[in-house]
């Protein structure tokens, strides 16, 4: 059993680590509590990333990307996550906000949508969640009714990240019976299409500001559907699996930084004539955090390895999302406790990381939803218990 990373991936990780320290960390104080960074600043950082060879590091080589695979993507994401500025949570400095759906497009759709996103000319967003439906397709109310060569779309989506800046939307709507998800289809809808508009902006406990998208008799041509009618839920699940896997390295990077801060403070702080690190209560917090972080890291990279092998990682993605995010929450909480009153102040990034950690227990599917998915797959026999490799 081999636990070593390829030398080239380690070189990439170390280069990104330097980039984060030299280019991004200095921006944290100004932008950590902002919903985004200015477009001109993002463009400057993207140009630097392109000059260093980082741009699109995670995209397939046949589309001009770095082709580092999921393991390489996790290594880079873990380093990027150590910076608290908002744009770096979306990773748009080193790679576009894309998702796997656009790789399933027709050649004509790729020319119009995929390649402009890869080149940094367009931005997109993923619109699935509704006021009464998220992970359950049977509750979806947004409809797309066929009218000759067109579809007429009505409904709304909520908590859509980057909807205000997107040039087009990856929209999921009901085109048939959604009991098993088979009646959901995916459409690519351009900004400015009549009937599509931004609704409410949501102020969350984290700095993110997602939006509501409203569709009122939006008319789109059938050629704007991705794949065939009824394939949308399969595409959405692929998007969600990748998104949930990426929660792993993001949680690892933040948790690692919080743990290092806790260790440094415990070794420096004196209480009643002794270092704080000499106190058993503090030692146990550090021990628990270190152990849980190690377990979450192994779980994350194993899931990424399975994805790189072309194996099904649906359950592993939910396990990573569930465990890594909950570990992140516990580690940040302990780090704040170790810092005492200073941990609550905005002089340190811990309070922001706590708000970020708490929000992650809900976004991309709540912890409860991940437990439902895991249990359902295991109890049905679709996923083996503790199966590390295929039979």
SELUMZA-484483 format. One record per residue (C-alpha): residue number from 1; x negated, y, z. Coordinates in Angstrom, 3 decimals. Example, Ala and Ser with C-alpha at 12.3 -4.5 7.8 and 13.67 -1.06 7.14 Angstrom:
2
+-----+----------+----------+----------+
! seq !       xx !       yy !       zz !
+-----+----------+----------+----------+
!   1 !  -12.300 !   -4.500 !    7.800 !
!   2 !  -13.670 !   -1.060 !    7.140 !
+-----+----------+----------+----------+
***
This chain:
391
+-----+----------+----------+----------+
! seq !       xx !       yy !       zz !
+-----+----------+----------+----------+
!   1 !    0.000 !    0.000 !    0.000 !
!   2 !   -1.585 !    3.250 !   -1.211 !
!   3 !   -0.981 !    6.569 !    0.549 !
!   4 !   -3.413 !    8.719 !   -1.441 !
!   5 !   -2.396 !   11.456 !   -3.877 !
!   6 !   -4.011 !   11.841 !   -7.293 !
!   7 !   -7.015 !   14.149 !   -7.266 !
!   8 !   -5.423 !   16.466 !   -9.836 !
!   9 !   -2.294 !   16.846 !   -7.696 !
!  10 !   -4.415 !   17.709 !   -4.670 !
!  11 !   -6.264 !   20.337 !   -6.706 !
!  12 !   -2.919 !   21.796 !   -7.779 !
!  13 !   -1.702 !   21.839 !   -4.170 !
!  14 !   -4.866 !   23.606 !   -2.981 !
!  15 !   -4.622 !   26.185 !   -5.776 !
!  16 !   -0.988 !   26.907 !   -4.934 !
!  17 !   -1.921 !   27.172 !   -1.252 !
!  18 !   -4.413 !   29.907 !   -2.121 !
!  19 !   -1.841 !   31.631 !   -4.332 !
!  20 !    0.660 !   31.665 !   -1.459 !
!  21 !   -1.901 !   33.111 !    0.941 !
!  22 !   -3.337 !   35.702 !   -1.445 !
!  23 !   -0.256 !   36.813 !   -3.389 !
!  24 !    2.906 !   35.977 !   -1.453 !
!  25 !    2.341 !   36.147 !    2.296 !
!  26 !    1.648 !   39.886 !    2.213 !
!  27 !    5.178 !   40.408 !    0.820 !
!  28 !    6.917 !   38.520 !    3.601 !
!  29 !    7.304 !   41.380 !    6.079 !
!  30 !    8.993 !   43.611 !    3.504 !
!  31 !   11.247 !   41.084 !    1.787 !
!  32 !   11.904 !   38.280 !    4.290 !
!  33 !   15.320 !   39.651 !    5.230 !
!  34 !   16.265 !   40.799 !    1.738 !
!  35 !   18.443 !   38.680 !   -0.577 !
!  36 !   15.911 !   38.983 !   -3.403 !
!  37 !   12.777 !   40.730 !   -4.591 !
!  38 !   12.765 !   43.348 !   -7.378 !
!  39 !   12.758 !   41.898 !  -10.878 !
!  40 !    9.605 !   43.796 !  -11.812 !
!  41 !    7.738 !   42.299 !   -8.857 !
!  42 !    8.950 !   38.813 !   -9.770 !
!  43 !    7.758 !   39.367 !  -13.344 !
!  44 !    4.309 !   40.443 !  -12.095 !
!  45 !    4.013 !   37.350 !   -9.925 !
!  46 !    5.228 !   35.108 !  -12.731 !
!  47 !    2.603 !   36.568 !  -15.058 !
!  48 !   -0.088 !   35.776 !  -12.469 !
!  49 !    1.275 !   32.251 !  -12.125 !
!  50 !    1.166 !   31.813 !  -15.911 !
!  51 !   -2.425 !   33.067 !  -16.034 !
!  52 !   -3.375 !   30.509 !  -13.370 !
!  53 !   -1.579 !   27.710 !  -15.178 !
!  54 !    1.162 !   27.189 !  -12.575 !
!  55 !    4.202 !   28.255 !  -14.591 !
!  56 !    6.780 !   25.482 !  -15.069 !
!  57 !    4.498 !   23.055 !  -13.231 !
!  58 !    7.445 !   20.725 !  -12.555 !
!  59 !    9.061 !   20.616 !  -16.006 !
!  60 !    8.505 !   17.724 !  -18.449 !
!  61 !    5.489 !   18.046 !  -20.716 !
!  62 !    7.639 !   17.640 !  -23.831 !
!  63 !    9.303 !   20.933 !  -22.902 !
!  64 !    6.039 !   22.761 !  -22.255 !
!  65 !    5.866 !   22.132 !  -18.513 !
!  66 !    3.167 !   20.750 !  -16.275 !
!  67 !    4.805 !   17.341 !  -15.980 !
!  68 !    3.551 !   16.745 !  -12.431 !
!  69 !    6.549 !   14.583 !  -11.519 !
!  70 !    8.545 !   14.640 !   -8.311 !
!  71 !    5.576 !   13.887 !   -6.043 !
!  72 !    3.646 !   16.799 !   -7.515 !
!  73 !    6.722 !   19.000 !   -7.287 !
!  74 !    7.044 !   18.175 !   -3.577 !
!  75 !    3.388 !   19.010 !   -2.934 !
!  76 !    3.825 !   22.440 !   -4.519 !
!  77 !    7.203 !   23.125 !   -2.918 !
!  78 !    5.830 !   22.328 !    0.521 !
!  79 !    3.176 !   25.018 !    0.114 !
!  80 !    5.605 !   27.583 !   -1.330 !
!  81 !    8.057 !   26.992 !    1.510 !
!  82 !    5.571 !   28.319 !    4.046 !
!  83 !    6.374 !   31.830 !    2.809 !
!  84 !    9.673 !   33.294 !    4.034 !
!  85 !   10.413 !   35.784 !    1.267 !
!  86 !   13.714 !   34.945 !   -0.471 !
!  87 !   12.586 !   34.557 !   -4.050 !
!  88 !   10.118 !   31.929 !   -2.945 !
!  89 !   12.944 !   29.836 !   -1.534 !
!  90 !   14.382 !   29.780 !   -5.070 !
!  91 !   10.869 !   29.015 !   -6.394 !
!  92 !   11.329 !   31.410 !   -9.316 !
!  93 !    7.797 !   32.705 !   -8.981 !
!  94 !    6.264 !   29.476 !  -10.266 !
!  95 !    9.129 !   27.836 !  -12.123 !
!  96 !   12.576 !   28.876 !  -13.373 !
!  97 !   15.767 !   27.999 !  -11.543 !
!  98 !   16.857 !   25.259 !  -13.908 !
!  99 !   18.057 !   21.883 !  -12.653 !
! 100 !   18.240 !   18.675 !  -14.708 !
! 101 !   21.564 !   19.393 !  -16.484 !
! 102 !   20.069 !   21.488 !  -19.277 !
! 103 !   17.751 !   18.642 !  -20.277 !
! 104 !   20.897 !   16.697 !  -21.214 !
! 105 !   21.987 !   19.372 !  -23.689 !
! 106 !   22.303 !   18.978 !  -27.440 !
! 107 !   19.440 !   20.359 !  -29.580 !
! 108 !   21.533 !   23.449 !  -30.382 !
! 109 !   22.312 !   24.027 !  -26.703 !
! 110 !   18.657 !   23.592 !  -25.745 !
! 111 !   17.677 !   26.258 !  -28.254 !
! 112 !   20.253 !   28.700 !  -26.899 !
! 113 !   20.023 !   27.943 !  -23.168 !
! 114 !   17.176 !   25.645 !  -22.062 !
! 115 !   14.194 !   27.175 !  -23.830 !
! 116 !   15.054 !   30.811 !  -23.004 !
! 117 !   15.196 !   29.805 !  -19.319 !
! 118 !   11.839 !   28.020 !  -19.563 !
! 119 !   10.330 !   31.097 !  -21.268 !
! 120 !   11.671 !   33.380 !  -18.536 !
! 121 !   14.037 !   35.158 !  -20.922 !
! 122 !   17.267 !   33.975 !  -19.289 !
! 123 !   18.474 !   32.956 !  -15.831 !
! 124 !   21.224 !   30.526 !  -14.922 !
! 125 !   23.313 !   29.348 !  -11.977 !
! 126 !   25.085 !   26.120 !  -10.994 !
! 127 !   28.803 !   26.445 !  -10.236 !
! 128 !   30.330 !   23.403 !   -8.533 !
! 129 !   31.585 !   24.299 !   -5.050 !
! 130 !   35.149 !   25.568 !   -4.591 !
! 131 !   37.084 !   26.876 !   -1.565 !
! 132 !   38.618 !   23.416 !   -1.095 !
! 133 !   36.107 !   21.142 !   -2.812 !
! 134 !   32.389 !   20.573 !   -2.746 !
! 135 !   31.125 !   17.006 !   -2.609 !
! 136 !   34.586 !   15.566 !   -3.296 !
! 137 !   35.526 !   15.848 !   -7.007 !
! 138 !   39.133 !   14.861 !   -6.315 !
! 139 !   39.681 !   18.223 !   -4.634 !
! 140 !   38.486 !   20.268 !   -7.608 !
! 141 !   41.109 !   22.786 !   -8.760 !
! 142 !   39.250 !   24.595 !  -11.541 !
! 143 !   40.739 !   23.289 !  -14.795 !
! 144 !   39.630 !   23.245 !  -18.418 !
! 145 !   42.561 !   22.487 !  -20.734 !
! 146 !   41.892 !   21.492 !  -24.350 !
! 147 !   43.456 !   23.744 !  -26.999 !
! 148 !   42.294 !   22.607 !  -30.420 !
! 149 !   38.568 !   23.346 !  -30.710 !
! 150 !   38.546 !   25.333 !  -27.464 !
! 151 !   39.064 !   24.920 !  -23.720 !
! 152 !   40.955 !   27.374 !  -21.511 !
! 153 !   39.430 !   27.559 !  -18.030 !
! 154 !   41.103 !   28.773 !  -14.833 !
! 155 !   39.950 !   28.625 !  -11.229 !
! 156 !   37.183 !   29.872 !   -8.951 !
! 157 !   33.881 !   28.779 !   -7.452 !
! 158 !   32.261 !   29.990 !   -4.223 !
! 159 !   28.792 !   30.216 !   -2.655 !
! 160 !   27.117 !   30.329 !   -6.071 !
! 161 !   23.465 !   31.332 !   -5.735 !
! 162 !   22.153 !   33.819 !   -8.327 !
! 163 !   25.574 !   34.230 !   -9.960 !
! 164 !   25.036 !   37.986 !  -10.068 !
! 165 !   21.793 !   37.659 !  -12.038 !
! 166 !   22.656 !   34.688 !  -14.252 !
! 167 !   22.842 !   35.088 !  -18.020 !
! 168 !   24.976 !   31.961 !  -18.209 !
! 169 !   26.751 !   29.590 !  -15.841 !
! 170 !   26.632 !   25.808 !  -15.629 !
! 171 !   30.296 !   25.325 !  -14.746 !
! 172 !   32.026 !   22.123 !  -13.642 !
! 173 !   35.769 !   21.915 !  -14.250 !
! 174 !   38.516 !   19.322 !  -14.260 !
! 175 !   39.385 !   18.002 !  -17.714 !
! 176 !   41.248 !   14.896 !  -16.518 !
! 177 !   41.954 !   12.752 !  -13.448 !
! 178 !   39.147 !   13.509 !  -10.948 !
! 179 !   39.851 !   10.683 !   -8.497 !
! 180 !   36.474 !    9.032 !   -9.159 !
! 181 !   34.784 !   12.053 !  -10.664 !
! 182 !   35.350 !   10.784 !  -14.218 !
! 183 !   37.622 !   13.717 !  -15.081 !
! 184 !   34.985 !   16.412 !  -14.459 !
! 185 !   33.160 !   18.057 !  -17.360 !
! 186 !   30.312 !   20.583 !  -17.566 !
! 187 !   30.394 !   23.780 !  -19.633 !
! 188 !   27.788 !   26.452 !  -20.394 !
! 189 !   29.482 !   29.859 !  -20.226 !
! 190 !   27.721 !   33.090 !  -21.194 !
! 191 !   27.745 !   36.188 !  -19.040 !
! 192 !   30.298 !   38.659 !  -20.351 !
! 193 !   32.719 !   36.004 !  -21.604 !
! 194 !   36.218 !   37.527 !  -21.254 !
! 195 !   37.994 !   36.364 !  -18.106 !
! 196 !   34.853 !   35.379 !  -16.180 !
! 197 !   33.867 !   37.783 !  -13.416 !
! 198 !   32.081 !   38.054 !  -10.097 !
! 199 !   34.320 !   37.970 !   -7.052 !
! 200 !   33.321 !   38.289 !   -3.415 !
! 201 !   29.703 !   38.414 !   -2.251 !
! 202 !   29.087 !   36.376 !    0.905 !
! 203 !   26.780 !   37.644 !    3.641 !
! 204 !   25.324 !   34.584 !    5.335 !
! 205 !   23.279 !   34.183 !    8.512 !
! 206 !   20.274 !   33.603 !    6.236 !
! 207 !   19.235 !   36.381 !    3.824 !
! 208 !   20.801 !   34.566 !    0.859 !
! 209 !   23.773 !   36.316 !   -0.751 !
! 210 !   25.767 !   33.839 !   -2.884 !
! 211 !   28.820 !   34.861 !   -4.886 !
! 212 !   32.310 !   33.863 !   -5.870 !
! 213 !   32.920 !   33.300 !   -9.590 !
! 214 !   36.455 !   33.768 !  -10.938 !
! 215 !   37.729 !   32.265 !  -14.213 !
! 216 !   40.990 !   33.727 !  -15.512 !
! 217 !   42.005 !   32.249 !  -18.863 !
! 218 !   38.378 !   31.935 !  -19.976 !
! 219 !   38.312 !   30.555 !  -23.525 !
! 220 !   35.205 !   28.617 !  -24.617 !
! 221 !   34.456 !   26.501 !  -27.681 !
! 222 !   34.229 !   22.730 !  -27.246 !
! 223 !   30.586 !   22.930 !  -28.368 !
! 224 !   29.797 !   24.603 !  -25.024 !
! 225 !   30.444 !   21.359 !  -23.161 !
! 226 !   27.355 !   19.413 !  -22.063 !
! 227 !   27.652 !   15.781 !  -23.116 !
! 228 !   31.031 !   14.157 !  -23.472 !
! 229 !   34.295 !   14.921 !  -21.631 !
! 230 !   34.269 !   13.324 !  -18.207 !
! 231 !   30.461 !   13.162 !  -17.866 !
! 232 !   30.270 !   16.250 !  -15.669 !
! 233 !   30.277 !   14.511 !  -12.302 !
! 234 !   27.401 !   12.274 !  -13.362 !
! 235 !   25.464 !   15.408 !  -14.329 !
! 236 !   26.422 !   17.128 !  -11.076 !
! 237 !   25.292 !   14.150 !   -9.033 !
! 238 !   21.936 !   14.145 !  -10.780 !
! 239 !   21.591 !   17.854 !  -10.010 !
! 240 !   22.545 !   17.275 !   -6.365 !
! 241 !   20.161 !   14.333 !   -5.952 !
! 242 !   17.234 !   16.441 !   -7.152 !
! 243 !   18.379 !   19.414 !   -5.058 !
! 244 !   18.653 !   17.265 !   -1.943 !
! 245 !   15.237 !   15.746 !   -2.527 !
! 246 !   13.741 !   19.241 !   -2.810 !
! 247 !   15.177 !   20.068 !    0.612 !
! 248 !   12.517 !   17.705 !    1.944 !
! 249 !    9.340 !   19.627 !    1.014 !
! 250 !   11.021 !   22.949 !    1.774 !
! 251 !   11.833 !   21.740 !    5.282 !
! 252 !    8.333 !   20.256 !    5.668 !
! 253 !    6.575 !   23.488 !    4.752 !
! 254 !    8.618 !   25.595 !    7.155 !
! 255 !    8.434 !   23.036 !    9.957 !
! 256 !    4.662 !   22.677 !    9.525 !
! 257 !    4.213 !   26.429 !    9.865 !
! 258 !    6.440 !   26.570 !   12.965 !
! 259 !    4.555 !   23.674 !   14.558 !
! 260 !    1.175 !   25.293 !   13.887 !
! 261 !    2.428 !   28.518 !   15.441 !
! 262 !    3.628 !   26.611 !   18.513 !
! 263 !    0.288 !   24.815 !   18.899 !
! 264 !   -1.726 !   28.037 !   18.563 !
! 265 !    0.447 !   29.874 !   21.064 !
! 266 !    0.400 !   27.011 !   23.567 !
! 267 !   -3.400 !   26.904 !   23.440 !
! 268 !   -3.714 !   30.675 !   23.950 !
! 269 !   -0.960 !   31.418 !   26.472 !
! 270 !   -1.895 !   31.343 !   30.181 !
! 271 !    0.723 !   30.635 !   32.861 !
! 272 !   -0.074 !   30.343 !   36.560 !
! 273 !   -3.779 !   30.012 !   35.819 !
! 274 !   -3.465 !   27.321 !   33.162 !
! 275 !   -3.006 !   27.114 !   29.424 !
! 276 !    0.573 !   26.503 !   28.413 !
! 277 !   -0.664 !   23.479 !   26.490 !
! 278 !   -1.542 !   21.784 !   29.802 !
! 279 !    2.135 !   21.592 !   30.754 !
! 280 !    3.718 !   18.201 !   30.154 !
! 281 !    6.996 !   19.732 !   28.949 !
! 282 !    5.113 !   21.579 !   26.202 !
! 283 !    3.021 !   18.542 !   25.319 !
! 284 !    6.131 !   16.445 !   24.811 !
! 285 !    7.646 !   19.097 !   22.529 !
! 286 !    4.485 !   19.090 !   20.429 !
! 287 !    4.339 !   15.297 !   20.376 !
! 288 !    7.979 !   14.958 !   19.309 !
! 289 !    7.614 !   17.620 !   16.631 !
! 290 !    4.437 !   16.067 !   15.215 !
! 291 !    5.951 !   12.580 !   15.120 !
! 292 !    9.206 !   13.675 !   13.517 !
! 293 !    7.398 !   15.793 !   10.945 !
! 294 !    5.205 !   12.823 !   10.020 !
! 295 !    8.263 !   10.593 !    9.576 !
! 296 !   10.062 !   13.214 !    7.462 !
! 297 !    7.005 !   13.649 !    5.261 !
! 298 !    6.668 !    9.913 !    4.612 !
! 299 !   10.392 !    9.695 !    3.838 !
! 300 !   10.226 !   12.634 !    1.425 !
! 301 !    7.238 !   11.430 !   -0.552 !
! 302 !    8.537 !    7.884 !   -0.722 !
! 303 !   11.783 !    9.173 !   -2.257 !
! 304 !    9.772 !   11.324 !   -4.680 !
! 305 !    7.669 !    8.298 !   -5.620 !
! 306 !   10.811 !    6.270 !   -6.355 !
! 307 !   12.106 !    9.084 !   -8.548 !
! 308 !    8.813 !    9.144 !  -10.466 !
! 309 !    9.091 !    5.393 !  -11.049 !
! 310 !   12.502 !    5.886 !  -12.638 !
! 311 !   14.175 !    4.077 !   -9.758 !
! 312 !   17.524 !    5.048 !   -8.261 !
! 313 !   16.904 !    7.466 !   -5.378 !
! 314 !   20.475 !    8.542 !   -4.677 !
! 315 !   20.536 !    7.242 !   -1.098 !
! 316 !   16.956 !    8.313 !   -0.417 !
! 317 !   17.781 !   11.862 !   -1.531 !
! 318 !   20.600 !   12.020 !    1.027 !
! 319 !   18.354 !   10.521 !    3.706 !
! 320 !   15.702 !   13.155 !    2.992 !
! 321 !   18.258 !   15.964 !    3.014 !
! 322 !   19.730 !   14.712 !    6.291 !
! 323 !   16.585 !   13.885 !    8.225 !
! 324 !   14.112 !   16.502 !    7.006 !
! 325 !   16.529 !   19.385 !    7.538 !
! 326 !   17.489 !   18.197 !   11.037 !
! 327 !   13.806 !   17.735 !   11.918 !
! 328 !   13.088 !   21.251 !   10.624 !
! 329 !   15.844 !   22.604 !   12.868 !
! 330 !   14.488 !   20.822 !   15.950 !
! 331 !   10.880 !   21.851 !   15.334 !
! 332 !   11.727 !   25.523 !   14.872 !
! 333 !   13.930 !   25.416 !   17.970 !
! 334 !   11.075 !   23.963 !   20.031 !
! 335 !    8.628 !   26.504 !   18.609 !
! 336 !   10.914 !   29.338 !   19.713 !
! 337 !   11.227 !   27.781 !   23.167 !
! 338 !    7.457 !   27.517 !   23.509 !
! 339 !    7.040 !   31.178 !   22.512 !
! 340 !    9.674 !   32.309 !   25.010 !
! 341 !   11.031 !   35.815 !   24.489 !
! 342 !    8.485 !   36.501 !   21.761 !
! 343 !   10.018 !   33.678 !   19.729 !
! 344 !   13.346 !   35.516 !   19.668 !
! 345 !   11.847 !   38.747 !   18.391 !
! 346 !   11.513 !   39.810 !   14.788 !
! 347 !    7.798 !   40.291 !   15.330 !
! 348 !    7.507 !   36.618 !   14.424 !
! 349 !    9.134 !   34.721 !   11.526 !
! 350 !   10.580 !   32.045 !   13.824 !
! 351 !   14.010 !   33.652 !   14.262 !
! 352 !   14.410 !   33.900 !   10.478 !
! 353 !   13.275 !   30.301 !   10.097 !
! 354 !   15.860 !   29.286 !   12.713 !
! 355 !   18.630 !   30.982 !   10.720 !
! 356 !   17.331 !   29.373 !    7.557 !
! 357 !   17.157 !   25.942 !    9.207 !
! 358 !   20.706 !   26.215 !   10.526 !
! 359 !   22.071 !   27.102 !    7.101 !
! 360 !   20.326 !   24.110 !    5.528 !
! 361 !   22.416 !   21.722 !    7.604 !
! 362 !   25.371 !   22.781 !    5.432 !
! 363 !   24.039 !   23.824 !    2.023 !
! 364 !   23.632 !   21.249 !   -0.784 !
! 365 !   25.975 !   18.980 !    1.170 !
! 366 !   26.364 !   19.022 !    4.950 !
! 367 !   24.651 !   16.569 !    7.282 !
! 368 !   28.004 !   14.869 !    7.758 !
! 369 !   28.412 !   14.467 !    4.000 !
! 370 !   24.950 !   12.903 !    3.726 !
! 371 !   25.866 !   10.397 !    6.427 !
! 372 !   29.052 !    9.527 !    4.531 !
! 373 !   27.077 !    8.993 !    1.308 !
! 374 !   24.434 !    6.847 !    2.998 !
! 375 !   26.943 !    4.700 !    4.858 !
! 376 !   29.139 !    4.270 !    1.792 !
! 377 !   26.248 !    3.117 !   -0.384 !
! 378 !   24.877 !    0.716 !    2.223 !
! 379 !   28.224 !   -0.761 !    3.310 !
! 380 !   29.293 !   -1.301 !   -0.294 !
! 381 !   26.098 !   -3.169 !   -1.112 !
! 382 !   25.057 !   -0.663 !   -3.766 !
! 383 !   21.933 !    0.191 !   -1.769 !
! 384 !   19.770 !   -2.207 !    0.201 !
! 385 !   18.979 !   -1.498 !    3.836 !
! 386 !   15.319 !   -0.499 !    4.281 !
! 387 !   14.494 !   -1.458 !    0.701 !
! 388 !   11.172 !    0.173 !   -0.169 !
! 389 !   10.706 !   -1.354 !   -3.615 !
! 390 !   12.949 !   -3.156 !   -6.094 !
! 391 !   13.565 !   -6.866 !   -5.591 !
+-----+----------+----------+----------+
***
